Amino acid sequence: MFDTESNPISIRTAVSKAMEFVRDLYEDKQVKDILLEEIEFSESANQWLVTISFSIDKIKDDSSSLIFSTRERGELGRKYKIVHIDAQSGKPISMKIREL
């Protein structure tokens, strides 16, 4: 297990930072239904690996600014991402696609 003295951010903080990162990264799209799926601590990398799932509403780029949900476009399903959070600073390091 990990040593809390060398890893000052908590699990809750890591999850919060990961969700905030996803919202900020996809700010031009409607991210909704954000859920925590998995969380793991990587001792070798000193990082929290936080798996987040979410849905995105896509915004049509025209003068009417219509919003089409992923369901309406036939893209039913959720996005799954692993966000790597530095255990010392709480800063996001990277985000990768989570294969199911």
MOQUIRA-V455580 format. One record per residue. N is the residue number from 1. RES is the residue in three letters. PSI is psi in degrees with one decimal (999 if undefined). OMEGA is omega in degrees with one decimal (none if undefined). Layout:
n=<N | N>
res=<RES | RES>
psi=<PSI | PSI>
omega=<OMEGA | OMEGA>
//
This chain:
n=<1 | 2 | 3 | 4 | 5 | 6 | 7 | 8 | 9 | 10 | 11 | 12 | 13 | 14 | 15 | 16 | 17 | 18 | 19 | 20 | 21 | 22 | 23 | 24 | 25 | 26 | 27 | 28 | 29 | 30 | 31 | 32 | 33 | 34 | 35 | 36 | 37 | 38 | 39 | 40 | 41 | 42 | 43 | 44 | 45 | 46 | 47 | 48 | 49 | 50 | 51 | 52 | 53 | 54 | 55 | 56 | 57 | 58 | 59 | 60 | 61 | 62 | 63 | 64 | 65 | 66 | 67 | 68 | 69 | 70 | 71 | 72 | 73 | 74 | 75 | 76 | 77 | 78 | 79 | 80 | 81 | 82 | 83 | 84 | 85 | 86 | 87 | 88 | 89 | 90 | 91 | 92 | 93 | 94 | 95 | 96 | 97 | 98 | 99 | 100>
res=<MET | PHE | ASP | THR | GLU | SER | ASN | PRO | ILE | SER | ILE | ARG | THR | ALA | VAL | SER | LYS | ALA | MET | GLU | PHE | VAL | ARG | ASP | LEU | TYR | GLU | ASP | LYS | GLN | VAL | LYS | ASP | ILE | LEU | LEU | GLU | GLU | ILE | GLU | PHE | SER | GLU | SER | ALA | ASN | GLN | TRP | LEU | VAL | THR | ILE | SER | PHE | SER | ILE | ASP | LYS | ILE | LYS | ASP | ASP | SER | SER | SER | LEU | ILE | PHE | SER | THR | ARG | GLU | ARG | GLY | GLU | LEU | GLY | ARG | LYS | TYR | LYS | ILE | VAL | HIS | ILE | ASP | ALA | GLN | SER | GLY | LYS | PRO | ILE | SER | MET | LYS | ILE | ARG | GLU | LEU>
psi=<174.7 | 156.9 | 118.2 | -23.2 | -36.6 | -6.5 | 80.7 | -22.3 | 143.6 | 170.8 | -45.0 | -41.9 | -42.1 | -43.5 | -45.3 | -44.1 | -40.0 | -45.0 | -40.9 | -40.9 | -45.0 | -45.7 | -45.5 | -41.3 | -37.4 | 33.6 | -26.2 | -3.2 | 162.2 | 95.0 | 129.9 | 168.2 | 45.4 | 127.3 | 146.1 | 127.8 | -48.0 | 155.8 | 138.5 | 147.7 | 127.5 | 106.8 | -39.9 | -34.9 | -10.8 | 49.8 | 149.2 | 133.2 | 105.3 | 115.8 | 123.0 | 140.8 | 153.4 | 165.8 | 154.2 | 131.5 | 127.5 | 139.6 | 124.1 | 131.5 | 78.6 | -180.0 | -24.6 | -14.8 | 45.6 | 145.4 | 127.4 | 123.1 | 162.5 | -31.6 | -42.1 | -28.8 | 2.8 | 18.0 | 49.8 | 136.7 | 172.4 | 156.3 | 138.8 | 125.1 | 144.6 | 118.5 | 124.2 | 121.0 | 126.4 | 127.5 | -21.4 | -52.4 | -23.7 | 6.1 | 141.8 | 135.8 | -46.5 | 169.4 | 132.4 | 157.1 | 133.0 | 113.6 | 138.6 | 999>
omega=<-175.5 | -179.7 | -176.1 | 177.7 | -179.6 | -179.8 | -170.0 | -178.2 | -177.7 | 175.4 | -180.0 | 178.6 | 179.1 | 178.7 | 179.3 | 179.2 | 179.4 | 179.7 | 177.7 | 179.0 | 179.3 | 179.1 | -179.5 | -177.4 | -178.6 | -174.3 | 179.7 | 178.4 | 179.0 | 177.0 | -179.6 | 177.8 | 179.6 | -179.3 | 170.2 | 179.1 | -178.0 | 171.1 | -177.5 | 175.3 | 176.3 | -180.0 | -177.0 | -179.7 | -175.3 | -178.4 | 168.2 | 175.6 | -173.0 | 177.4 | -178.3 | 171.9 | -179.4 | 173.6 | 179.0 | 168.5 | -180.0 | 179.7 | 178.6 | -176.2 | 174.0 | -174.4 | -179.1 | 178.8 | 178.0 | 177.6 | 176.3 | 178.3 | 179.7 | 178.2 | -179.6 | -179.7 | 178.3 | -179.5 | -177.7 | 178.7 | -177.9 | 172.6 | 177.8 | -178.1 | 172.7 | 178.3 | 178.3 | -178.5 | 177.3 | -175.4 | 178.7 | -172.2 | -175.3 | -179.5 | 175.0 | 179.0 | -178.3 | 174.7 | -179.3 | 176.0 | 176.9 | 177.3 | 179.1 | none>
//
